[in-house]
Amino acid sequence: MGAREAGAGYRIPASEKLMYGIEFFMNGVELKERILAGSVGPGDAEQVIDELEALRDPKPNVFNIETTNYCNMSCVMCPRTTLMTRKNEWIDDKVFENVLDQVRPYSEEELENFWDFVEQRYGVTRETQSENGFYFHIVARHVTLHGYGEPLLDKYILDRVRACSERNIPSYFSCVPANINLERIEKLMELGLGVLKFSVDALDDEGQKKIRGKRNDFTTSFENIQKVIDLKKKRGFKTTIVVTMIAMGVSNDDLETQSRFMGIFDPLDVFNYVKSQDNRWYFEDDEEIENKSHYVSEYCEYPWTSLTVMANGEVVPCTQDYDTEMSFGNVRDHTLEEIWNSESYKEFRRWHVTGDFPAGNKCNERCDLPKVYHRLQKKTISVA
């Protein structure tokens, strides 16, 4: 099936709830091009708000479900290490399954249509191993089961994956290879885990410990990843293995390390790529990093495309709200649809277009992604 042209009005059945809004991506091209080209400005904010609202699916899209925020690492790039203050917990089983019952996977036809669109607009094919390739071709078809915790420390993670598989919902989570228990990984693959992602941020023990903490080292991580790859091959599992390195900087040494990383993992049966730094406001500037997310050159669309459910049941607009500062409600008290269409959520979307954020708002003051209003004002974002 060929990619539909922008404005063709492709419609996914509205009776179901999705993972993230691929329909919004496809139908919003014309508006996005006008915004990025500078054809609309601050004086057109109300018009832009109306157009974005018309594109938004009234049925919510669940980007990820944080099953736990327990973690035994002390990663330097993660706000959890020094900033997160909420208590550690596991998501309640009934709450988790209630959320799953409000989610459905995309059909193969829907995904093929989206992937044709992605290839046409971004040049990202099904074979492209990059950050955008991962986001568009892997994340789009899976529910993500991690947040600010280590999924392998979730004592119920087997039950989570089983619950997803029973509902034909493809599942994915990212974990630390130093935490691998091969028997548990084998069971997860048997239960139908769709994607297992590992992070490797240095190519020697000292560097890995410096970035991830004393419980982590490269030697053990690499050996464990190889064991998982061998297990997958031996048992014929379909789980996709992803290995990524976060781009911690852009010095010659950093770039050389990233190149070596790709050289080490390219020959293996994995999807590997270098990931741009999510929380650069917390770390350092990343303007020179190549292979960065499409959002850096466009603008944040999370307010219109998806939501995140945290381990305590709070619903937040994206994965960066580590302390649930911007909760729009709890799934124990409201359906996802009620939260997604609430007046407070609608007001939040307005702020992204007008720039009228309250003082101290995390999106405006502690996030490095450009907002719609930055593009309307033709200004470069600067985070203090």
Secondary structure, DSSP 8 states (H G I E B T S, - for coil): -----TTS-----TTS-BSS-HHHHHHTHHHHHHHHHT-S-GGGHHHHHHHHHHHS-SS-BEEEE--B-------TT-HHHHT--S---B--HHHHHHHHTT-----HHHHHHHHHHHHHHH---TT--SHHHHHHHTGGGSEE--SSS-GGG-TTHHHHHHHHHHTT--EEEEE-GGG--HHHHHHHHHTT--EEEEE---SSHHHHHHHH-TT--HHHHHHHHHHHHHHHHHHT---EEEEEEE----SHHHHHHHHHHHHHHTTSSSEEEEE--TTGGGS---TT-SS--HHHHS---HHHH-EEE-TTSBEESSTT-TT-TT---BTTTS-HHHHHTSHHHHHHHHHHHH----TT-HHHHS--S--HHHHHTT------
